[in-house]
């Protein structure tokens, strides 16, 4: 975004302060005074813990070109600080309004990706596929909400030809608002499963919230990409304003995978069936759930005429960001799957099945952290996770970490796991100490959890214990 001060003021229906040059171009937009860069517009957001209006002077002193502030707060800024302010009724609403204006001016195609699980992986695979022919902008980190999505849109430049945006939600109405900002031309829904149940009465309620993305697509020329294997998601097609493309493994769909070869943590191979025909693909992303994510990305990429030919080269080179399914090999012969960024019942089940399917290890150890935001169903869902792990018949140790993960252990014992091969620890530090004495050559450890439980501390402790400087080797794979 290289808009002028005058363009910003015009888009927001207001006037710029007298100390601002109307033709000066902004280098970007920031809502964090600590990281604001020279030439950026600082937007003072009144958040739940901090008020950006307290840091306007600091942001300007650190190089911000201008500050967007609430009209009610303007009198507190005297002299040169006030002269470099742009006043609006509500800075949060103005942030979204400005993002909408940037999107409309840019005019290229946008893909919105949502789902209870798999949206980050799908976004990354799709961006990689589109990147073979186009200049693509994609969401970074956790910028998938009403604060982060506008910040991503502000990075749109005329040279970008497509954008892939992850869209998250924890309550009804959030995806509708995100869709109203981004006006996506393509909407991808991966799967609906128990997540954020603290804020919903049922999984059906979650589905209604996810459907908002499809309902908000950009007119009759839009495309909805839906998972045929999830009945709730497949039903969204009736609400799509444009065409519908389906993908699946179990159900008939436009884009399918058959003859699957599961190589555990080392990836998969499968026959990819599409309107183009049939071709064999290899994917470094492990698990059947990753195949579904790849199919979703391929279905969306077909809008641009990108398909199997590009996938054959891209799929072999995919690499994961930290804490999202990276396979770490230790010099003593043990290995660790680090999936400690986030967790939900469906994601835990998928990774447990992956752990069980990975060959050539003597023992398989599951360390699972508490899953958050599951509401009144939390204990039941944790208990079911333990039972499902035992049913694989391949897990040698099950360790629960924090809170309701104690029920993972109880569920495992109820399903036949010897209690002597289970443990529960209240903190990741305690779990790390125990695993440090347990893990041996030939073991494969899955650390699955969320940042809220700090399961990454277990990973860090095991790396420090088993990898001397220069001896640690890491291979990242997609989850």
VEXTILUM-738074 format. One record per residue (C-alpha): residue in one letter; chain; y, z, x. Coordinates in steps of 0.02 Angstrom, whole numbers, plus 50000, padded with zeros to 5 digits. Layout:
REM residues N
@rest:A kette:A y:Y z:Z x:X
...
END
This chain:
REM residues 479
@rest:X kette:A y:50000 z:50000 x:50000
@rest:X kette:A y:50165 z:49945 x:50074
@rest:X kette:A y:50278 z:49969 x:49924
@rest:X kette:A y:50464 z:49998 x:49941
@rest:X kette:A y:50554 z:50153 x:49879
@rest:X kette:A y:50632 z:50046 x:49742
@rest:X kette:A y:50461 z:49983 x:49685
@rest:X kette:A y:50393 z:50161 x:49673
@rest:X kette:A y:50544 z:50222 x:49575
@rest:X kette:A y:50533 z:50071 x:49461
@rest:X kette:A y:50348 z:50095 x:49426
@rest:X kette:A y:50382 z:50276 x:49380
@rest:X kette:A y:50537 z:50241 x:49277
@rest:X kette:A y:50650 z:50352 x:49381
@rest:X kette:A y:50779 z:50346 x:49520
@rest:X kette:A y:50762 z:50381 x:49704
@rest:X kette:A y:50867 z:50512 x:49791
@rest:X kette:A y:51031 z:50459 x:49874
@rest:X kette:A y:50960 z:50487 x:50047
@rest:X kette:A y:50824 z:50355 x:50026
@rest:X kette:A y:50840 z:50172 x:50073
@rest:X kette:A y:50780 z:50071 x:49921
@rest:X kette:A y:50704 z:49935 x:50031
@rest:X kette:A y:50614 z:50054 x:50150
@rest:X kette:A y:50426 z:50025 x:50143
@rest:X kette:A y:50302 z:50167 x:50127
@rest:X kette:A y:50155 z:50181 x:50246
@rest:X kette:A y:50047 z:50267 x:50115
@rest:X kette:A y:50034 z:50416 x:49999
@rest:X kette:A y:49982 z:50596 x:50037
@rest:X kette:A y:49958 z:50754 x:49934
@rest:X kette:A y:49927 z:50867 x:50085
@rest:X kette:A y:50078 z:50922 x:50187
@rest:X kette:A y:49963 z:50971 x:50331
@rest:X kette:A y:49901 z:50794 x:50359
@rest:X kette:A y:50047 z:50689 x:50298
@rest:X kette:A y:50084 z:50543 x:50415
@rest:X kette:A y:50252 z:50468 x:50463
@rest:X kette:A y:50319 z:50349 x:50332
@rest:X kette:A y:50211 z:50413 x:50189
@rest:X kette:A y:50262 z:50470 x:50016
@rest:X kette:A y:50220 z:50654 x:49994
@rest:X kette:A y:50172 z:50697 x:49815
@rest:X kette:A y:50198 z:50882 x:49776
@rest:X kette:A y:50051 z:50932 x:49666
@rest:X kette:A y:50045 z:51100 x:49579
@rest:X kette:A y:49861 z:51144 x:49605
@rest:X kette:A y:49755 z:51293 x:49553
@rest:X kette:A y:49780 z:51381 x:49721
@rest:X kette:A y:49932 z:51300 x:49802
@rest:X kette:A y:50093 z:51219 x:49745
@rest:X kette:A y:50145 z:51068 x:49847
@rest:X kette:A y:50325 z:51101 x:49799
@rest:X kette:A y:50323 z:51245 x:49923
@rest:X kette:A y:50291 z:51122 x:50065
@rest:X kette:A y:50411 z:50979 x:50030
@rest:X kette:A y:50529 z:51020 x:50173
@rest:X kette:A y:50382 z:51037 x:50293
@rest:X kette:A y:50311 z:50868 x:50240
@rest:X kette:A y:50478 z:50783 x:50267
@rest:X kette:A y:50500 z:50868 x:50435
@rest:X kette:A y:50329 z:50801 x:50487
@rest:X kette:A y:50382 z:50623 x:50452
@rest:X kette:A y:50358 z:50591 x:50266
@rest:X kette:A y:50480 z:50457 x:50210
@rest:X kette:A y:50506 z:50532 x:50037
@rest:X kette:A y:50440 z:50667 x:49921
@rest:X kette:A y:50389 z:50650 x:49739
@rest:X kette:A y:50434 z:50812 x:49649
@rest:X kette:A y:50443 z:50882 x:49473
@rest:X kette:A y:50615 z:50871 x:49393
@rest:X kette:A y:50608 z:51057 x:49354
@rest:X kette:A y:50587 z:51094 x:49540
@rest:X kette:A y:50725 z:50979 x:49604
@rest:X kette:A y:50865 z:51111 x:49603
@rest:X kette:A y:50773 z:51213 x:49736
@rest:X kette:A y:50797 z:51076 x:49866
@rest:X kette:A y:50969 z:51073 x:49944
@rest:X kette:A y:51051 z:50951 x:50063
@rest:X kette:A y:50949 z:50817 x:50150
@rest:X kette:A y:50784 z:50878 x:50075
@rest:X kette:A y:50844 z:50851 x:49897
@rest:X kette:A y:50922 z:50685 x:49943
@rest:X kette:A y:50751 z:50618 x:49995
@rest:X kette:A y:50662 z:50668 x:49835
@rest:X kette:A y:50605 z:50561 x:49689
@rest:X kette:A y:50599 z:50666 x:49531
@rest:X kette:A y:50477 z:50643 x:49386
@rest:X kette:A y:50423 z:50748 x:49238
@rest:X kette:A y:50247 z:50782 x:49305
@rest:X kette:A y:50192 z:50739 x:49482
@rest:X kette:A y:50005 z:50736 x:49441
@rest:X kette:A y:50031 z:50612 x:49300
@rest:X kette:A y:50150 z:50513 x:49411
@rest:X kette:A y:50016 z:50504 x:49547
@rest:X kette:A y:49897 z:50422 x:49423
@rest:X kette:A y:50032 z:50311 x:49348
@rest:X kette:A y:50080 z:50246 x:49520
@rest:X kette:A y:49896 z:50213 x:49561
@rest:X kette:A y:49878 z:50112 x:49401
@rest:X kette:A y:50030 z:50010 x:49448
@rest:X kette:A y:49960 z:49975 x:49622
@rest:X kette:A y:49794 z:49922 x:49547
@rest:X kette:A y:49876 z:49804 x:49422
@rest:X kette:A y:49987 z:49727 x:49555
@rest:X kette:A y:49840 z:49701 x:49674
@rest:X kette:A y:49737 z:49611 x:49542
@rest:X kette:A y:49569 z:49597 x:49633
@rest:X kette:A y:49399 z:49651 x:49568
@rest:X kette:A y:49350 z:49834 x:49568
@rest:X kette:A y:49176 z:49911 x:49551
@rest:X kette:A y:49161 z:50087 x:49482
@rest:X kette:A y:49000 z:50180 x:49523
@rest:X kette:A y:48943 z:50339 x:49435
@rest:X kette:A y:48784 z:50435 x:49397
@rest:X kette:A y:48710 z:50608 x:49413
@rest:X kette:A y:48622 z:50556 x:49573
@rest:X kette:A y:48630 z:50409 x:49692
@rest:X kette:A y:48810 z:50355 x:49668
@rest:X kette:A y:48862 z:50381 x:49849
@rest:X kette:A y:48714 z:50284 x:49918
@rest:X kette:A y:48737 z:50145 x:49791
@rest:X kette:A y:48921 z:50134 x:49835
@rest:X kette:A y:48884 z:50120 x:50020
@rest:X kette:A y:48746 z:49990 x:50000
@rest:X kette:A y:48855 z:49886 x:49884
@rest:X kette:A y:49004 z:49895 x:50002
@rest:X kette:A y:48892 z:49837 x:50145
@rest:X kette:A y:48826 z:49691 x:50042
@rest:X kette:A y:48999 z:49636 x:49987
@rest:X kette:A y:49062 z:49657 x:50165
@rest:X kette:A y:48953 z:49511 x:50221
@rest:X kette:A y:49074 z:49392 x:50135
@rest:X kette:A y:49227 z:49491 x:50080
@rest:X kette:A y:49355 z:49615 x:50146
@rest:X kette:A y:49308 z:49772 x:50051
@rest:X kette:A y:49390 z:49940 x:50018
@rest:X kette:A y:49274 z:50084 x:49975
@rest:X kette:A y:49293 z:50267 x:49929
@rest:X kette:A y:49279 z:50386 x:50075
@rest:X kette:A y:49213 z:50564 x:50075
@rest:X kette:A y:49231 z:50655 x:49909
@rest:X kette:A y:49383 z:50557 x:49848
@rest:X kette:A y:49303 z:50522 x:49679
@rest:X kette:A y:49408 z:50625 x:49557
@rest:X kette:A y:49581 z:50615 x:49478
@rest:X kette:A y:49662 z:50662 x:49643
@rest:X kette:A y:49551 z:50564 x:49761
@rest:X kette:A y:49533 z:50401 x:49666
@rest:X kette:A y:49722 z:50367 x:49664
@rest:X kette:A y:49729 z:50402 x:49851
@rest:X kette:A y:49594 z:50270 x:49876
@rest:X kette:A y:49688 z:50144 x:49769
@rest:X kette:A y:49844 z:50172 x:49873
@rest:X kette:A y:49746 z:50099 x:50020
@rest:X kette:A y:49733 z:49931 x:49932
@rest:X kette:A y:49814 z:49790 x:50029
@rest:X kette:A y:49835 z:49606 x:49986
@rest:X kette:A y:49704 z:49565 x:50116
@rest:X kette:A y:49570 z:49664 x:50022
@rest:X kette:A y:49462 z:49556 x:49910
@rest:X kette:A y:49359 z:49690 x:49822
@rest:X kette:A y:49351 z:49878 x:49803
@rest:X kette:A y:49201 z:49992 x:49773
@rest:X kette:A y:49250 z:50160 x:49701
@rest:X kette:A y:49139 z:50310 x:49674
@rest:X kette:A y:49183 z:50401 x:49513
@rest:X kette:A y:49128 z:50580 x:49486
@rest:X kette:A y:49148 z:50699 x:49341
@rest:X kette:A y:49104 z:50874 x:49286
@rest:X kette:A y:49179 z:50871 x:49110
@rest:X kette:A y:49203 z:50753 x:48962
@rest:X kette:A y:49353 z:50638 x:48975
@rest:X kette:A y:49363 z:50631 x:49165
@rest:X kette:A y:49277 z:50462 x:49183
@rest:X kette:A y:49382 z:50390 x:49041
@rest:X kette:A y:49539 z:50440 x:49136
@rest:X kette:A y:49472 z:50370 x:49300
@rest:X kette:A y:49428 z:50206 x:49214
@rest:X kette:A y:49603 z:50198 x:49139
@rest:X kette:A y:49676 z:50212 x:49314
@rest:X kette:A y:49561 z:50091 x:49406
@rest:X kette:A y:49519 z:49969 x:49265
@rest:X kette:A y:49351 z:49923 x:49346
@rest:X kette:A y:49283 z:49747 x:49321
@rest:X kette:A y:49106 z:49804 x:49361
@rest:X kette:A y:49033 z:49972 x:49311
@rest:X kette:A y:48872 z:50040 x:49386
@rest:X kette:A y:48778 z:50189 x:49313
@rest:X kette:A y:48632 z:50250 x:49418
@rest:X kette:A y:48550 z:50389 x:49318
@rest:X kette:A y:48586 z:50534 x:49202
@rest:X kette:A y:48499 z:50697 x:49245
@rest:X kette:A y:48531 z:50886 x:49238
@rest:X kette:A y:48691 z:50918 x:49337
@rest:X kette:A y:48850 z:51011 x:49290
@rest:X kette:A y:48754 z:51091 x:49145
@rest:X kette:A y:48873 z:51237 x:49163
@rest:X kette:A y:49001 z:51126 x:49074
@rest:X kette:A y:48884 z:51033 x:48954
@rest:X kette:A y:48766 z:51089 x:48816
@rest:X kette:A y:48631 z:50960 x:48858
@rest:X kette:A y:48586 z:50808 x:48963
@rest:X kette:A y:48632 z:50702 x:48811
@rest:X kette:A y:48809 z:50772 x:48824
@rest:X kette:A y:48812 z:50722 x:49008
@rest:X kette:A y:48759 z:50546 x:48957
@rest:X kette:A y:48905 z:50533 x:48836
@rest:X kette:A y:49023 z:50579 x:48977
@rest:X kette:A y:48945 z:50450 x:49095
@rest:X kette:A y:48959 z:50317 x:48960
@rest:X kette:A y:49148 z:50329 x:48971
@rest:X kette:A y:49146 z:50218 x:49126
@rest:X kette:A y:49059 z:50077 x:49031
@rest:X kette:A y:49174 z:50096 x:48881
@rest:X kette:A y:49324 z:50086 x:48998
@rest:X kette:A y:49278 z:49924 x:49086
@rest:X kette:A y:49410 z:49790 x:49104
@rest:X kette:A y:49383 z:49678 x:48952
@rest:X kette:A y:49261 z:49540 x:48902
@rest:X kette:A y:49246 z:49471 x:49079
@rest:X kette:A y:49179 z:49637 x:49143
@rest:X kette:A y:48999 z:49675 x:49194
@rest:X kette:A y:48899 z:49833 x:49160
@rest:X kette:A y:48756 z:49867 x:49282
@rest:X kette:A y:48631 z:49986 x:49202
@rest:X kette:A y:48468 z:50071 x:49252
@rest:X kette:A y:48332 z:50007 x:49135
@rest:X kette:A y:48216 z:50149 x:49190
@rest:X kette:A y:48334 z:50281 x:49116
@rest:X kette:A y:48334 z:50264 x:48925
@rest:X kette:A y:48501 z:50352 x:48909
@rest:X kette:A y:48584 z:50235 x:49034
@rest:X kette:A y:48501 z:50080 x:48963
@rest:X kette:A y:48575 z:50123 x:48793
@rest:X kette:A y:48751 z:50109 x:48866
@rest:X kette:A y:48734 z:49919 x:48852
@rest:X kette:A y:48780 z:49928 x:48668
@rest:X kette:A y:48951 z:49996 x:48718
@rest:X kette:A y:48991 z:49871 x:48857
@rest:X kette:A y:49140 z:49757 x:48819
@rest:X kette:A y:49069 z:49617 x:48927
@rest:X kette:A y:48900 z:49562 x:48994
@rest:X kette:A y:48759 z:49680 x:49043
@rest:X kette:A y:48645 z:49670 x:49196
@rest:X kette:A y:48494 z:49784 x:49209
@rest:X kette:A y:48389 z:49841 x:49355
@rest:X kette:A y:48230 z:49943 x:49368
@rest:X kette:A y:48063 z:49981 x:49445
@rest:X kette:A y:47960 z:50035 x:49294
@rest:X kette:A y:48043 z:49936 x:49153
@rest:X kette:A y:48075 z:49750 x:49137
@rest:X kette:A y:48249 z:49706 x:49199
@rest:X kette:A y:48354 z:49565 x:49275
@rest:X kette:A y:48333 z:49643 x:49448
@rest:X kette:A y:48167 z:49727 x:49490
@rest:X kette:A y:48059 z:49795 x:49631
@rest:X kette:A y:47871 z:49772 x:49639
@rest:X kette:A y:47731 z:49793 x:49767
@rest:X kette:A y:47817 z:49945 x:49843
@rest:X kette:A y:47761 z:50007 x:50013
@rest:X kette:A y:47821 z:50186 x:50038
@rest:X kette:A y:47842 z:50235 x:50221
@rest:X kette:A y:47909 z:50407 x:50184
@rest:X kette:A y:48063 z:50456 x:50284
@rest:X kette:A y:48052 z:50291 x:50378
@rest:X kette:A y:48096 z:50187 x:50226
@rest:X kette:A y:48013 z:50065 x:50108
@rest:X kette:A y:47969 z:49883 x:50083
@rest:X kette:A y:47960 z:49795 x:49916
@rest:X kette:A y:47960 z:49628 x:49827
@rest:X kette:A y:48133 z:49598 x:49756
@rest:X kette:A y:48132 z:49499 x:49594
@rest:X kette:A y:48295 z:49426 x:49529
@rest:X kette:A y:48355 z:49269 x:49440
@rest:X kette:A y:48355 z:49191 x:49615
@rest:X kette:A y:48168 z:49216 x:49634
@rest:X kette:A y:48055 z:49333 x:49733
@rest:X kette:A y:48078 z:49393 x:49913
@rest:X kette:A y:48011 z:49535 x:50021
@rest:X kette:A y:48141 z:49662 x:50077
@rest:X kette:A y:48133 z:49808 x:50197
@rest:X kette:A y:48246 z:49958 x:50170
@rest:X kette:A y:48280 z:50097 x:50295
@rest:X kette:A y:48334 z:50207 x:50150
@rest:X kette:A y:48185 z:50319 x:50110
@rest:X kette:A y:48106 z:50344 x:49939
@rest:X kette:A y:48083 z:50254 x:49774
@rest:X kette:A y:48248 z:50325 x:49715
@rest:X kette:A y:48333 z:50231 x:49857
@rest:X kette:A y:48252 z:50069 x:49799
@rest:X kette:A y:48333 z:50098 x:49630
@rest:X kette:A y:48501 z:50122 x:49715
@rest:X kette:A y:48476 z:49962 x:49814
@rest:X kette:A y:48434 z:49867 x:49654
@rest:X kette:A y:48593 z:49933 x:49573
@rest:X kette:A y:48694 z:49872 x:49722
@rest:X kette:A y:48610 z:49702 x:49721
@rest:X kette:A y:48642 z:49682 x:49534
@rest:X kette:A y:48826 z:49721 x:49558
@rest:X kette:A y:48839 z:49609 x:49712
@rest:X kette:A y:48770 z:49463 x:49611
@rest:X kette:A y:48940 z:49455 x:49523
@rest:X kette:A y:49005 z:49383 x:49688
@rest:X kette:A y:48851 z:49274 x:49718
@rest:X kette:A y:48783 z:49393 x:49851
@rest:X kette:A y:48597 z:49429 x:49849
@rest:X kette:A y:48432 z:49429 x:49943
@rest:X kette:A y:48490 z:49329 x:50094
@rest:X kette:A y:48625 z:49457 x:50134
@rest:X kette:A y:48510 z:49603 x:50092
@rest:X kette:A y:48379 z:49548 x:50218
@rest:X kette:A y:48500 z:49580 x:50360
@rest:X kette:A y:48598 z:49725 x:50287
@rest:X kette:A y:48454 z:49834 x:50227
@rest:X kette:A y:48378 z:49851 x:50400
@rest:X kette:A y:48541 z:49916 x:50474
@rest:X kette:A y:48596 z:50047 x:50347
@rest:X kette:A y:48645 z:50215 x:50418
@rest:X kette:A y:48682 z:50377 x:50327
@rest:X kette:A y:48833 z:50490 x:50338
@rest:X kette:A y:48801 z:50666 x:50397
@rest:X kette:A y:48702 z:50781 x:50282
@rest:X kette:A y:48645 z:50643 x:50164
@rest:X kette:A y:48467 z:50610 x:50216
@rest:X kette:A y:48480 z:50590 x:50404
@rest:X kette:A y:48317 z:50603 x:50498
@rest:X kette:A y:48338 z:50707 x:50656
@rest:X kette:A y:48200 z:50704 x:50787
@rest:X kette:A y:48180 z:50846 x:50912
@rest:X kette:A y:48113 z:50829 x:51088
@rest:X kette:A y:47970 z:50949 x:51050
@rest:X kette:A y:47895 z:50831 x:50921
@rest:X kette:A y:47965 z:50914 x:50765
@rest:X kette:A y:48086 z:50825 x:50648
@rest:X kette:A y:48210 z:50873 x:50513
@rest:X kette:A y:48278 z:50783 x:50360
@rest:X kette:A y:48456 z:50843 x:50336
@rest:X kette:A y:48506 z:50823 x:50153
@rest:X kette:A y:48621 z:50972 x:50141
@rest:X kette:A y:48776 z:50892 x:50064
@rest:X kette:A y:48732 z:50914 x:49880
@rest:X kette:A y:48586 z:50952 x:49766
@rest:X kette:A y:48525 z:50938 x:49587
@rest:X kette:A y:48353 z:50948 x:49506
@rest:X kette:A y:48326 z:50760 x:49511
@rest:X kette:A y:48388 z:50744 x:49690
@rest:X kette:A y:48280 z:50890 x:49748
@rest:X kette:A y:48127 z:50815 x:49666
@rest:X kette:A y:48158 z:50645 x:49746
@rest:X kette:A y:48178 z:50720 x:49920
@rest:X kette:A y:48026 z:50833 x:49897
@rest:X kette:A y:47922 z:50680 x:49854
@rest:X kette:A y:47993 z:50595 x:50008
@rest:X kette:A y:47943 z:50743 x:50116
@rest:X kette:A y:47767 z:50737 x:50045
@rest:X kette:A y:47751 z:50549 x:50071
@rest:X kette:A y:47803 z:50547 x:50254
@rest:X kette:A y:47647 z:50523 x:50363
@rest:X kette:A y:47602 z:50579 x:50538
@rest:X kette:A y:47661 z:50760 x:50529
@rest:X kette:A y:47549 z:50913 x:50537
@rest:X kette:A y:47652 z:51025 x:50422
@rest:X kette:A y:47788 z:50991 x:50294
@rest:X kette:A y:47915 z:51129 x:50263
@rest:X kette:A y:48038 z:51132 x:50118
@rest:X kette:A y:48196 z:51237 x:50132
@rest:X kette:A y:48290 z:51222 x:49967
@rest:X kette:A y:48457 z:51301 x:49926
@rest:X kette:A y:48516 z:51359 x:49757
@rest:X kette:A y:48573 z:51218 x:49642
@rest:X kette:A y:48743 z:51257 x:49566
@rest:X kette:A y:48823 z:51221 x:49396
@rest:X kette:A y:48660 z:51221 x:49297
@rest:X kette:A y:48718 z:51349 x:49169
@rest:X kette:A y:48591 z:51443 x:49064
@rest:X kette:A y:48452 z:51322 x:49115
@rest:X kette:A y:48470 z:51365 x:49299
@rest:X kette:A y:48320 z:51481 x:49322
@rest:X kette:A y:48205 z:51368 x:49222
@rest:X kette:A y:48257 z:51213 x:49321
@rest:X kette:A y:48235 z:51302 x:49487
@rest:X kette:A y:48063 z:51363 x:49435
@rest:X kette:A y:48013 z:51186 x:49384
@rest:X kette:A y:48069 z:51121 x:49554
@rest:X kette:A y:47949 z:51240 x:49640
@rest:X kette:A y:47806 z:51186 x:49528
@rest:X kette:A y:47841 z:51002 x:49560
@rest:X kette:A y:47841 z:51032 x:49747
@rest:X kette:A y:47669 z:51111 x:49740
@rest:X kette:A y:47601 z:50969 x:49632
@rest:X kette:A y:47630 z:50847 x:49775
@rest:X kette:A y:47489 z:50934 x:49866
@rest:X kette:A y:47574 z:50904 x:50034
@rest:X kette:A y:47700 z:51046 x:50057
@rest:X kette:A y:47643 z:51183 x:50177
@rest:X kette:A y:47791 z:51303 x:50165
@rest:X kette:A y:47922 z:51329 x:50030
@rest:X kette:A y:48080 z:51428 x:50069
@rest:X kette:A y:48216 z:51466 x:49942
@rest:X kette:A y:48392 z:51506 x:49998
@rest:X kette:A y:48519 z:51602 x:49893
@rest:X kette:A y:48534 z:51647 x:49709
@rest:X kette:A y:48420 z:51562 x:49585
@rest:X kette:A y:48320 z:51474 x:49721
@rest:X kette:A y:48212 z:51631 x:49712
@rest:X kette:A y:48141 z:51547 x:49558
@rest:X kette:A y:48088 z:51396 x:49663
@rest:X kette:A y:47975 z:51515 x:49757
@rest:X kette:A y:47911 z:51596 x:49597
@rest:X kette:A y:47877 z:51426 x:49519
@rest:X kette:A y:47782 z:51373 x:49674
@rest:X kette:A y:47675 z:51530 x:49673
@rest:X kette:A y:47639 z:51508 x:49487
@rest:X kette:A y:47580 z:51330 x:49524
@rest:X kette:A y:47457 z:51390 x:49655
@rest:X kette:A y:47555 z:51404 x:49817
@rest:X kette:A y:47497 z:51555 x:49919
@rest:X kette:A y:47639 z:51681 x:49921
@rest:X kette:A y:47609 z:51706 x:50106
@rest:X kette:A y:47675 z:51529 x:50134
@rest:X kette:A y:47835 z:51557 x:50037
@rest:X kette:A y:47995 z:51652 x:50074
@rest:X kette:A y:48160 z:51688 x:49989
@rest:X kette:A y:48318 z:51728 x:50087
@rest:X kette:A y:48486 z:51778 x:50017
@rest:X kette:A y:48583 z:51686 x:50152
@rest:X kette:A y:48560 z:51528 x:50256
@rest:X kette:A y:48579 z:51632 x:50414
@rest:X kette:A y:48423 z:51733 x:50370
@rest:X kette:A y:48329 z:51574 x:50327
@rest:X kette:A y:48381 z:51494 x:50491
@rest:X kette:A y:48317 z:51643 x:50590
@rest:X kette:A y:48148 z:51634 x:50504
@rest:X kette:A y:48134 z:51445 x:50523
@rest:X kette:A y:48179 z:51461 x:50706
@rest:X kette:A y:48018 z:51558 x:50734
@rest:X kette:A y:47914 z:51452 x:50613
@rest:X kette:A y:47949 z:51272 x:50661
@rest:X kette:A y:47832 z:51199 x:50791
@rest:X kette:A y:47784 z:51031 x:50864
@rest:X kette:A y:47721 z:50913 x:50730
@rest:X kette:A y:47821 z:50993 x:50588
@rest:X kette:A y:47936 z:50899 x:50469
@rest:X kette:A y:48070 z:51008 x:50388
@rest:X kette:A y:48173 z:50957 x:50237
@rest:X kette:A y:48336 z:51054 x:50220
@rest:X kette:A y:48399 z:51017 x:50045
@rest:X kette:A y:48551 z:51099 x:49967
@rest:X kette:A y:48737 z:51093 x:49942
@rest:X kette:A y:48893 z:51134 x:50039
@rest:X kette:A y:48920 z:51281 x:49922
@rest:X kette:A y:48763 z:51366 x:49989
@rest:X kette:A y:48804 z:51313 x:50169
@rest:X kette:A y:48630 z:51244 x:50203
@rest:X kette:A y:48703 z:51147 x:50349
@rest:X kette:A y:48703 z:51311 x:50445
@rest:X kette:A y:48512 z:51302 x:50448
@rest:X kette:A y:48521 z:51127 x:50521
@rest:X kette:A y:48646 z:51180 x:50654
@rest:X kette:A y:48539 z:51329 x:50703
@rest:X kette:A y:48381 z:51224 x:50721
@rest:X kette:A y:48473 z:51094 x:50825
@rest:X kette:A y:48539 z:51231 x:50939
@rest:X kette:A y:48367 z:51307 x:50958
@rest:X kette:A y:48257 z:51154 x:50980
@rest:X kette:A y:48371 z:51028 x:51062
@rest:X kette:A y:48431 z:51066 x:51238
@rest:X kette:A y:48584 z:50965 x:51295
@rest:X kette:A y:48533 z:50785 x:51319
@rest:X kette:A y:48364 z:50809 x:51235
@rest:X kette:A y:48413 z:50789 x:51053
@rest:X kette:A y:48394 z:50619 x:50972
@rest:X kette:A y:48452 z:50579 x:50798
@rest:X kette:A y:48410 z:50433 x:50686
@rest:X kette:A y:48507 z:50420 x:50525
@rest:X kette:A y:48430 z:50348 x:50368
@rest:X kette:A y:48501 z:50324 x:50195
@rest:X kette:A y:48469 z:50440 x:50048
END
